[in-house]
Amino acid sequence: QVQLVESGGNLVQPGGSLRLSCAASGSISSIFLWGWYRQAPGKQRELVAHIIGTGSTNYADSVKGRFTISRDNAKNTMYLQMNSLKPEDTAVYYCNAVQRTLSGPSTYWGQGTQVTVSS
């Protein structure tokens, strides 16, 4: 089992910055894929960025050059640094982890943290 807890969501003006954190606990040694997703009102949940065990990263086109995903293995924490925020970045942001198990991959989600970009 893996537990994920996000924090850092807030109200910010356009052009501002936020850093989201995702603290992980439990059987995290077998996690091979970490990610951030978001869901805006009336829209489907979408991938924002992910990072695999080797450190390779991937970003949605809409956030490339503005967002940075990273992990601190010593703190068992994943981050999403968000710069140059736009109103269309407003959403609930979810932390995601995929764990390798004998019966196949298991996916875990955090509870979400609200990011609102508005003047």
N, CA, C and O atoms as a GROMACS GRO file, in nm:
protein
  476
    1GLN      N    1   0.083  -0.119   0.000
    1GLN     CA    2   0.000   0.000   0.000
    1GLN      C    3   0.087   0.125   0.000
    1GLN      O    4   0.196   0.128   0.057
    2VAL      N    5   0.035   0.226  -0.065
    2VAL     CA    6   0.103   0.355  -0.075
    2VAL      C    7   0.005   0.464  -0.038
    2VAL      O    8  -0.110   0.464  -0.082
    3GLN      N    9   0.052   0.558   0.042
    3GLN     CA   10  -0.031   0.674   0.077
    3GLN      C   11   0.036   0.800   0.018
    3GLN      O   12   0.157   0.819   0.029
    4LEU      N   13  -0.047   0.883  -0.043
    4LEU     CA   14   0.002   1.007  -0.106
    4LEU      C   15  -0.076   1.125  -0.051
    4LEU      O   16  -0.199   1.123  -0.046
    5VAL      N   17  -0.004   1.229  -0.010
    5VAL     CA   18  -0.068   1.347   0.044
    5VAL      C   19  -0.012   1.471  -0.025
    5VAL      O   20   0.107   1.501  -0.015
    6GLU      N   21  -0.100   1.542  -0.096
    6GLU     CA   22  -0.057   1.663  -0.166
    6GLU      C   23  -0.072   1.785  -0.076
    6GLU      O   24  -0.152   1.785   0.019
    7SER      N   25   0.005   1.888  -0.106
    7SER     CA   26  -0.009   2.016  -0.039
    7SER      C   27   0.047   2.124  -0.132
    7SER      O   28   0.116   2.095  -0.229
    8GLY      N   29   0.016   2.248  -0.098
    8GLY     CA   30   0.073   2.360  -0.172
    8GLY      C   31  -0.024   2.434  -0.262
    8GLY      O   32   0.011   2.539  -0.317
    9GLY      N   33  -0.143   2.381  -0.280
    9GLY     CA   34  -0.240   2.450  -0.363
    9GLY      C   35  -0.283   2.582  -0.300
    9GLY      O   36  -0.285   2.596  -0.178
   10ASN      N   37  -0.318   2.678  -0.386
   10ASN     CA   38  -0.356   2.810  -0.334
   10ASN      C   39  -0.416   2.893  -0.446
   10ASN      O   40  -0.423   2.850  -0.561
   11LEU      N   41  -0.459   3.011  -0.410
   11LEU     CA   42  -0.504   3.112  -0.505
   11LEU      C   43  -0.382   3.197  -0.542
   11LEU      O   44  -0.312   3.248  -0.455
   12VAL      N   45  -0.359   3.213  -0.671
   12VAL     CA   46  -0.244   3.291  -0.718
   12VAL      C   47  -0.285   3.373  -0.838
   12VAL      O   48  -0.373   3.334  -0.914
   13GLN      N   49  -0.222   3.487  -0.855
   13GLN     CA   50  -0.252   3.573  -0.969
   13GLN      C   51  -0.184   3.519  -1.096
   13GLN      O   52  -0.083   3.450  -1.089
   14PRO      N   53  -0.241   3.552  -1.211
   14PRO     CA   54  -0.176   3.513  -1.337
   14PRO      C   55  -0.032   3.562  -1.341
   14PRO      O   56  -0.001   3.674  -1.301
   15GLY      N   57   0.056   3.475  -1.390
   15GLY     CA   58   0.198   3.506  -1.393
   15GLY      C   59   0.273   3.465  -1.269
   15GLY      O   60   0.396   3.470  -1.265
   16GLY      N   61   0.200   3.425  -1.166
   16GLY     CA   62   0.262   3.386  -1.041
   16GLY      C   63   0.314   3.243  -1.041
   16GLY      O   64   0.307   3.173  -1.142
   17SER      N   65   0.365   3.202  -0.926
   17SER     CA   66   0.424   3.069  -0.912
   17SER      C   67   0.370   2.998  -0.789
   17SER      O   68   0.330   3.061  -0.691
   18LEU      N   69   0.370   2.866  -0.796
   18LEU     CA   70   0.336   2.780  -0.683
   18LEU      C   71   0.422   2.656  -0.690
   18LEU      O   72   0.466   2.616  -0.798
   19ARG      N   73   0.447   2.596  -0.574
   19ARG     CA   74   0.512   2.465  -0.572
   19ARG      C   75   0.422   2.368  -0.497
   19ARG      O   76   0.391   2.387  -0.379
   20LEU      N   77   0.382   2.263  -0.566
   20LEU     CA   78   0.304   2.157  -0.505
   20LEU      C   79   0.398   2.048  -0.454
   20LEU      O   80   0.502   2.022  -0.513
   21SER      N   81   0.357   1.986  -0.344
   21SER     CA   82   0.433   1.875  -0.287
   21SER      C   83   0.343   1.754  -0.275
   21SER      O   84   0.222   1.766  -0.255
   22CYS      N   85   0.405   1.637  -0.288
   22CYS     CA   86   0.335   1.511  -0.270
   22CYS      C   87   0.421   1.423  -0.181
   22CYS      O   88   0.525   1.372  -0.224
   23ALA      N   89   0.378   1.406  -0.057
   23ALA     CA   90   0.452   1.323   0.038
   23ALA      C   91   0.401   1.180   0.030
   23ALA      O   92   0.281   1.154   0.039
   24ALA      N   93   0.494   1.087   0.012
   24ALA     CA   94   0.458   0.946  -0.004
   24ALA      C   95   0.502   0.866   0.118
   24ALA      O   96   0.604   0.895   0.180
   25SER      N   97   0.422   0.764   0.150
   25SER     CA   98   0.458   0.673   0.258
   25SER      C   99   0.406   0.534   0.223
   25SER      O  100   0.322   0.519   0.134
   26GLY      N  101   0.457   0.434   0.293
   26GLY     CA  102   0.416   0.297   0.265
   26GLY      C  103   0.521   0.226   0.182
   26GLY      O  104   0.641   0.250   0.197
   27SER      N  105   0.476   0.138   0.094
   27SER     CA  106   0.566   0.054   0.013
   27SER      C  107   0.612   0.128  -0.111
   27SER      O  108   0.577   0.091  -0.223
   28ILE      N  109   0.690   0.233  -0.092
   28ILE     CA  110   0.726   0.320  -0.204
   28ILE      C  111   0.846   0.271  -0.283
   28ILE      O  112   0.872   0.321  -0.392
   29SER      N  113   0.919   0.174  -0.230
   29SER     CA  114   1.039   0.127  -0.299
   29SER      C  115   1.007   0.062  -0.433
   29SER      O  116   1.091   0.058  -0.522
   30SER      N  117   0.884   0.010  -0.446
   30SER     CA  118   0.846  -0.058  -0.570
   30SER      C  119   0.772   0.032  -0.668
   30SER      O  120   0.722  -0.016  -0.769
   31ILE      N  121   0.766   0.160  -0.639
   31ILE     CA  122   0.702   0.254  -0.732
   31ILE      C  123   0.798   0.285  -0.845
   31ILE      O  124   0.914   0.319  -0.821
   32PHE      N  125   0.750   0.274  -0.969
   32PHE     CA  126   0.836   0.300  -1.083
   32PHE      C  127   0.792   0.420  -1.166
   32PHE      O  128   0.863   0.462  -1.257
   33LEU      N  129   0.677   0.473  -1.136
   33LEU     CA  130   0.628   0.589  -1.213
   33LEU      C  131   0.554   0.682  -1.119
   33LEU      O  132   0.466   0.640  -1.045
   34TRP      N  133   0.593   0.809  -1.123
   34TRP     CA  134   0.529   0.913  -1.043
   34TRP      C  135   0.474   1.020  -1.138
   34TRP      O  136   0.531   1.047  -1.243
   35GLY      N  137   0.361   1.079  -1.098
   35GLY     CA  138   0.306   1.181  -1.187
   35GLY      C  139   0.216   1.280  -1.117
   35GLY      O  140   0.171   1.260  -1.004
   36TRP      N  141   0.192   1.389  -1.188
   36TRP     CA  142   0.093   1.489  -1.148
   36TRP      C  143  -0.014   1.494  -1.256
   36TRP      O  144   0.016   1.499  -1.376
   37TYR      N  145  -0.139   1.493  -1.212
   37TYR     CA  146  -0.254   1.508  -1.300
   37TYR      C  147  -0.335   1.626  -1.251
   37TYR      O  148  -0.318   1.672  -1.138
   38ARG      N  149  -0.425   1.674  -1.336
   38ARG     CA  150  -0.515   1.780  -1.293
   38ARG      C  151  -0.651   1.761  -1.356
   38ARG      O  152  -0.666   1.699  -1.461
   39GLN      N  153  -0.752   1.816  -1.287
   39GLN     CA  154  -0.888   1.808  -1.337
   39GLN      C  155  -0.957   1.940  -1.312
   39GLN      O  156  -0.978   1.982  -1.198
   40ALA      N  157  -0.993   2.005  -1.422
   40ALA     CA  158  -1.067   2.130  -1.413
   40ALA      C  159  -1.217   2.099  -1.413
   40ALA      O  160  -1.258   1.992  -1.459
   41PRO      N  161  -1.299   2.191  -1.362
   41PRO     CA  162  -1.444   2.168  -1.359
   41PRO      C  163  -1.499   2.136  -1.498
   41PRO      O  164  -1.474   2.208  -1.594
   42GLY      N  165  -1.574   2.028  -1.506
   42GLY     CA  166  -1.637   1.990  -1.631
   42GLY      C  167  -1.545   1.924  -1.731
   42GLY      O  168  -1.586   1.896  -1.844
   43LYS      N  169  -1.421   1.897  -1.691
   43LYS     CA  170  -1.325   1.837  -1.783
   43LYS      C  171  -1.271   1.706  -1.726
   43LYS      O  172  -1.281   1.680  -1.606
   44GLN      N  173  -1.214   1.626  -1.814
   44GLN     CA  174  -1.154   1.501  -1.771
   44GLN      C  175  -1.019   1.527  -1.705
   44GLN      O  176  -0.953   1.627  -1.730
   45ARG      N  177  -0.981   1.433  -1.618
   45ARG     CA  178  -0.850   1.441  -1.557
   45ARG      C  179  -0.744   1.421  -1.665
   45ARG      O  180  -0.756   1.334  -1.751
   46GLU      N  181  -0.640   1.504  -1.659
   46GLU     CA  182  -0.535   1.497  -1.761
   46GLU      C  183  -0.397   1.493  -1.698
   46GLU      O  184  -0.375   1.545  -1.588
   47LEU      N  185  -0.306   1.430  -1.769
   47LEU     CA  186  -0.168   1.423  -1.724
   47LEU      C  187  -0.102   1.560  -1.736
   47LEU      O  188  -0.114   1.626  -1.839
   48VAL      N  189  -0.033   1.600  -1.632
   48VAL     CA  190   0.045   1.724  -1.635
   48VAL      C  191   0.192   1.690  -1.662
   48VAL      O  192   0.255   1.746  -1.752
   49ALA      N  193   0.245   1.598  -1.582
   49ALA     CA  194   0.386   1.560  -1.597
   49ALA      C  195   0.406   1.428  -1.525
   49ALA      O  196   0.334   1.394  -1.432
   50HIS      N  197   0.509   1.351  -1.571
   50HIS     CA  198   0.544   1.235  -1.493
   50HIS      C  199   0.696   1.217  -1.495
   50HIS      O  200   0.767   1.270  -1.580
   51ILE      N  201   0.741   1.139  -1.398
   51ILE     CA  202   0.884   1.112  -1.383
   51ILE      C  203   0.899   0.965  -1.352
   51ILE      O  204   0.830   0.911  -1.265
   52ILE      N  205   0.992   0.899  -1.423
   52ILE     CA  206   1.011   0.758  -1.399
   52ILE      C  207   1.133   0.737  -1.310
   52ILE      O  208   1.204   0.832  -1.276
   53GLY      N  209   1.157   0.612  -1.274
   53GLY     CA  210   1.262   0.581  -1.179
   53GLY      C  211   1.401   0.630  -1.219
   53GLY      O  212   1.484   0.661  -1.134
   54THR      N  213   1.425   0.635  -1.351
   54THR     CA  214   1.557   0.679  -1.398
   54THR      C  215   1.575   0.830  -1.390
   54THR      O  216   1.685   0.883  -1.408
   55GLY      N  217   1.464   0.898  -1.364
   55GLY     CA  218   1.468   1.044  -1.360
   55GLY      C  219   1.419   1.110  -1.487
   55GLY      O  220   1.410   1.232  -1.494
   56SER      N  221   1.388   1.030  -1.588
   56SER     CA  222   1.335   1.085  -1.713
   56SER      C  223   1.197   1.146  -1.689
   56SER      O  224   1.115   1.090  -1.615
   57THR      N  225   1.173   1.260  -1.752
   57THR     CA  226   1.047   1.331  -1.730
   57THR      C  227   0.973   1.352  -1.862
   57THR      O  228   1.030   1.346  -1.970
   58ASN      N  229   0.843   1.375  -1.847
   58ASN     CA  230   0.759   1.404  -1.963
   58ASN      C  231   0.653   1.504  -1.920
   58ASN      O  232   0.601   1.497  -1.808
   59TYR      N  233   0.619   1.598  -2.010
   59TYR     CA  234   0.525   1.704  -1.977
   59TYR      C  235   0.416   1.717  -2.083
   59TYR      O  236   0.438   1.690  -2.201
   60ALA      N  237   0.300   1.758  -2.038
   60ALA     CA  238   0.195   1.796  -2.132
   60ALA      C  239   0.241   1.919  -2.208
   60ALA      O  240   0.311   2.004  -2.153
   61ASP      N  241   0.202   1.929  -2.333
   61ASP     CA  242   0.244   2.043  -2.415
   61ASP      C  243   0.204   2.176  -2.352
   61ASP      O  244   0.274   2.276  -2.365
   62SER      N  245   0.090   2.177  -2.284
   62SER     CA  246   0.037   2.301  -2.229
   62SER      C  247   0.120   2.356  -2.113
   62SER      O  248   0.105   2.472  -2.077
   63VAL      N  249   0.207   2.273  -2.055
   63VAL     CA  250   0.286   2.320  -1.940
   63VAL      C  251   0.436   2.318  -1.966
   63VAL      O  252   0.513   2.361  -1.880
   64LYS      N  253   0.478   2.271  -2.081
   64LYS     CA  254   0.621   2.265  -2.113
   64LYS      C  255   0.683   2.403  -2.104
   64LYS      O  256   0.630   2.502  -2.154
   65GLY      N  257   0.798   2.406  -2.036
   65GLY     CA  258   0.869   2.533  -2.021
   65GLY      C  259   0.823   2.616  -1.903
   65GLY      O  260   0.887   2.714  -1.867
   66ARG      N  261   0.710   2.576  -1.842
   66ARG     CA  262   0.658   2.651  -1.727
   66ARG      C  263   0.658   2.569  -1.598
   66ARG      O  264   0.679   2.622  -1.489
   67PHE      N  265   0.635   2.438  -1.612
   67PHE     CA  266   0.628   2.350  -1.496
   67PHE      C  267   0.749   2.258  -1.492
   67PHE      O  268   0.804   2.220  -1.595
   68THR      N  269   0.790   2.222  -1.370
   68THR     CA  270   0.900   2.129  -1.352
   68THR      C  271   0.864   2.026  -1.247
   68THR      O  272   0.828   2.061  -1.134
   69ILE      N  273   0.874   1.899  -1.282
   69ILE     CA  274   0.849   1.791  -1.189
   69ILE      C  275   0.983   1.741  -1.135
   69ILE      O  276   1.082   1.734  -1.208
   70SER      N  277   0.984   1.708  -1.006
   70SER     CA  278   1.108   1.658  -0.947
   70SER      C  279   1.076   1.569  -0.828
   70SER      O  280   0.964   1.568  -0.777
   71ARG      N  281   1.176   1.496  -0.784
   71ARG     CA  282   1.160   1.410  -0.668
   71ARG      C  283   1.279   1.426  -0.575
   71ARG      O  284   1.392   1.443  -0.620
   72ASP      N  285   1.251   1.420  -0.444
   72ASP     CA  286   1.354   1.415  -0.342
   72ASP      C  287   1.342   1.278  -0.275
   72ASP      O  288   1.256   1.258  -0.190
   73ASN      N  289   1.428   1.186  -0.314
   73ASN     CA  290   1.416   1.049  -0.264
   73ASN      C  291   1.439   1.041  -0.113
   73ASN      O  292   1.378   0.959  -0.044
   74ALA      N  293   1.526   1.127  -0.062
   74ALA     CA  294   1.555   1.126   0.081
   74ALA      C  295   1.432   1.165   0.163
   74ALA      O  296   1.415   1.119   0.275
   75LYS      N  297   1.348   1.250   0.105
   75LYS     CA  298   1.229   1.296   0.176
   75LYS      C  299   1.103   1.223   0.130
   75LYS      O  300   0.994   1.250   0.180
   76ASN      N  301   1.118   1.130   0.034
   76ASN     CA  302   1.001   1.058  -0.020
   76ASN      C  303   0.894   1.156  -0.066
   76ASN      O  304   0.776   1.137  -0.040
   77THR      N  305   0.937   1.260  -0.133
   77THR     CA  306   0.846   1.366  -0.173
   77THR      C  307   0.868   1.401  -0.321
   77THR      O  308   0.981   1.406  -0.370
   78MET      N  309   0.757   1.424  -0.389
   78MET     CA  310   0.760   1.469  -0.527
   78MET      C  311   0.708   1.612  -0.532
   78MET      O  312   0.623   1.651  -0.452
   79TYR      N  313   0.761   1.690  -0.625
   79TYR     CA  314   0.724   1.830  -0.634
   79TYR      C  315   0.678   1.865  -0.776
   79TYR      O  316   0.713   1.798  -0.874
   80LEU      N  317   0.599   1.970  -0.784
   80LEU     CA  318   0.565   2.030  -0.912
   80LEU      C  319   0.582   2.180  -0.896
   80LEU      O  320   0.501   2.247  -0.832
   81GLN      N  321   0.688   2.232  -0.956
   81GLN     CA  322   0.711   2.376  -0.956
   81GLN      C  323   0.637   2.435  -1.075
   81GLN      O  324   0.661   2.397  -1.190
   82MET      N  325   0.547   2.527  -1.047
   82MET     CA  326   0.464   2.585  -1.151
   82MET      C  327   0.493   2.735  -1.161
   82MET      O  328   0.471   2.809  -1.065
   83ASN      N  329   0.542   2.777  -1.274
   83ASN     CA  330   0.572   2.918  -1.298
   83ASN      C  331   0.486   2.973  -1.411
   83ASN      O  332   0.426   2.897  -1.487
   84SER      N  333   0.481   3.103  -1.420
   84SER     CA  334   0.403   3.170  -1.526
   84SER      C  335   0.262   3.113  -1.536
   84SER      O  336   0.214   3.080  -1.644
   85LEU      N  337   0.198   3.103  -1.422
   85LEU     CA  338   0.066   3.040  -1.418
   85LEU      C  339  -0.038   3.120  -1.496
   85LEU      O  340  -0.035   3.244  -1.500
   86LYS      N  341  -0.130   3.047  -1.556
   86LYS     CA  342  -0.236   3.105  -1.637
   86LYS      C  343  -0.371   3.065  -1.579
   86LYS      O  344  -0.379   2.964  -1.509
   87PRO      N  345  -0.476   3.141  -1.606
   87PRO     CA  346  -0.609   3.103  -1.556
   87PRO      C  347  -0.649   2.962  -1.598
   87PRO      O  348  -0.718   2.893  -1.524
   88GLU      N  349  -0.605   2.919  -1.715
   88GLU     CA  350  -0.641   2.784  -1.760
   88GLU      C  351  -0.568   2.673  -1.685
   88GLU      O  352  -0.596   2.556  -1.707
   89ASP      N  353  -0.476   2.710  -1.598
   89ASP     CA  354  -0.412   2.611  -1.511
   89ASP      C  355  -0.496   2.582  -1.387
   89ASP      O  356  -0.463   2.492  -1.309
   90THR      N  357  -0.603   2.655  -1.369
   90THR     CA  358  -0.692   2.633  -1.255
   90THR      C  359  -0.751   2.492  -1.259
   90THR      O  360  -0.812   2.452  -1.358
   91ALA      N  361  -0.732   2.418  -1.152
   91ALA     CA  362  -0.778   2.280  -1.146
   91ALA      C  363  -0.746   2.222  -1.009
   91ALA      O  364  -0.674   2.283  -0.929
   92VAL      N  365  -0.799   2.104  -0.983
   92VAL     CA  366  -0.752   2.024  -0.870
   92VAL      C  367  -0.636   1.939  -0.921
   92VAL      O  368  -0.649   1.869  -1.021
   93TYR      N  369  -0.525   1.946  -0.852
   93TYR     CA  370  -0.405   1.873  -0.893
   93TYR      C  371  -0.389   1.749  -0.805
   93TYR      O  372  -0.398   1.756  -0.682
   94TYR      N  373  -0.366   1.636  -0.872
   94TYR     CA  374  -0.356   1.508  -0.802
   94TYR      C  375  -0.218   1.447  -0.823
   94TYR      O  376  -0.161   1.452  -0.932
   95CYS      N  377  -0.168   1.391  -0.717
   95CYS     CA  378  -0.044   1.313  -0.720
   95CYS      C  379  -0.080   1.169  -0.754
   95CYS      O  380  -0.182   1.116  -0.710
   96ASN      N  381   0.006   1.106  -0.832
   96ASN     CA  382  -0.018   0.970  -0.878
   96ASN      C  383   0.110   0.888  -0.867
   96ASN      O  384   0.219   0.938  -0.893
   97ALA      N  385   0.094   0.762  -0.829
   97ALA     CA  386   0.209   0.672  -0.824
   97ALA      C  387   0.166   0.535  -0.874
   97ALA      O  388   0.056   0.487  -0.843
   98VAL      N  389   0.252   0.472  -0.950
   98VAL     CA  390   0.225   0.338  -1.002
   98VAL      C  391   0.329   0.243  -0.944
   98VAL      O  392   0.450   0.264  -0.957
   99GLN      N  393   0.279   0.139  -0.880
   99GLN     CA  394   0.365   0.045  -0.807
   99GLN      C  395   0.370  -0.088  -0.880
   99GLN      O  396   0.269  -0.138  -0.931
  100ARG      N  397   0.488  -0.144  -0.883
  100ARG     CA  398   0.504  -0.276  -0.944
  100ARG      C  399   0.473  -0.381  -0.839
  100ARG      O  400   0.532  -0.380  -0.731
  101THR      N  401   0.380  -0.472  -0.870
  101THR     CA  402   0.346  -0.582  -0.779
  101THR      C  403   0.349  -0.714  -0.855
  101THR      O  404   0.356  -0.715  -0.978
  102LEU      N  405   0.343  -0.824  -0.783
  102LEU     CA  406   0.345  -0.956  -0.845
  102LEU      C  407   0.224  -0.978  -0.936
  102LEU      O  408   0.231  -1.053  -1.033
  103SER      N  409   0.115  -0.911  -0.904
  103SER     CA  410  -0.008  -0.929  -0.982
  103SER      C  411  -0.025  -0.820  -1.086
  103SER      O  412  -0.131  -0.811  -1.149
  104GLY      N  413   0.077  -0.737  -1.106
  104GLY     CA  414   0.068  -0.629  -1.204
  104GLY      C  415   0.076  -0.494  -1.137
  104GLY      O  416   0.085  -0.485  -1.015
  105PRO      N  417   0.074  -0.387  -1.216
  105PRO     CA  418   0.087  -0.253  -1.159
  105PRO      C  419  -0.035  -0.212  -1.078
  105PRO      O  420  -0.149  -0.243  -1.113
  106SER      N  421  -0.010  -0.142  -0.969
  106SER     CA  422  -0.116  -0.084  -0.886
  106SER      C  423  -0.101   0.067  -0.887
  106SER      O  424   0.010   0.119  -0.873
  107THR      N  425  -0.212   0.136  -0.902
  107THR     CA  426  -0.211   0.283  -0.913
  107THR      C  427  -0.269   0.345  -0.787
  107THR      O  428  -0.370   0.299  -0.734
  108TYR      N  429  -0.204   0.450  -0.739
  108TYR     CA  430  -0.247   0.521  -0.620
  108TYR      C  431  -0.264   0.669  -0.651
  108TYR      O  432  -0.193   0.726  -0.734
  109TRP      N  433  -0.359   0.730  -0.581
  109TRP     CA  434  -0.389   0.872  -0.599
  109TRP      C  435  -0.391   0.942  -0.464
  109TRP      O  436  -0.429   0.884  -0.363
  110GLY      N  437  -0.351   1.068  -0.465
  110GLY     CA  438  -0.370   1.152  -0.348
  110GLY      C  439  -0.510   1.210  -0.350
  110GLY      O  440  -0.590   1.182  -0.439
  111GLN      N  441  -0.539   1.292  -0.250
  111GLN     CA  442  -0.674   1.347  -0.234
  111GLN      C  443  -0.696   1.472  -0.319
  111GLN      O  444  -0.809   1.515  -0.338
  112GLY      N  445  -0.587   1.530  -0.371
  112GLY     CA  446  -0.597   1.648  -0.456
  112GLY      C  447  -0.575   1.777  -0.379
  112GLY      O  448  -0.603   1.786  -0.259
  113THR      N  449  -0.524   1.876  -0.450
  113THR     CA  450  -0.505   2.009  -0.393
  113THR      C  451  -0.549   2.112  -0.497
  113THR      O  452  -0.514   2.102  -0.615
  114GLN      N  453  -0.624   2.211  -0.453
  114GLN     CA  454  -0.684   2.308  -0.544
  114GLN      C  455  -0.585   2.418  -0.579
  114GLN      O  456  -0.523   2.479  -0.492
  115VAL      N  457  -0.571   2.442  -0.708
  115VAL     CA  458  -0.493   2.554  -0.760
  115VAL      C  459  -0.587   2.645  -0.837
  115VAL      O  460  -0.653   2.601  -0.932
  116THR      N  461  -0.594   2.770  -0.796
  116THR     CA  462  -0.679   2.868  -0.862
  116THR      C  463  -0.594   2.984  -0.908
  116THR      O  464  -0.524   3.047  -0.829
  117VAL      N  465  -0.599   3.012  -1.038
  117VAL     CA  466  -0.522   3.122  -1.096
  117VAL      C  467  -0.622   3.229  -1.139
  117VAL      O  468  -0.697   3.211  -1.235
  118SER      N  469  -0.621   3.340  -1.068
  118SER     CA  470  -0.720   3.444  -1.094
  118SER      C  471  -0.671   3.577  -1.039
  118SER      O  472  -0.600   3.582  -0.938
  119SER      N  473  -0.711   3.683  -1.106
  119SER     CA  474  -0.677   3.817  -1.056
  119SER      C  475  -0.792   3.871  -0.972
  119SER      O  476  -0.783   3.983  -0.920
   0.00000   0.00000   0.00000
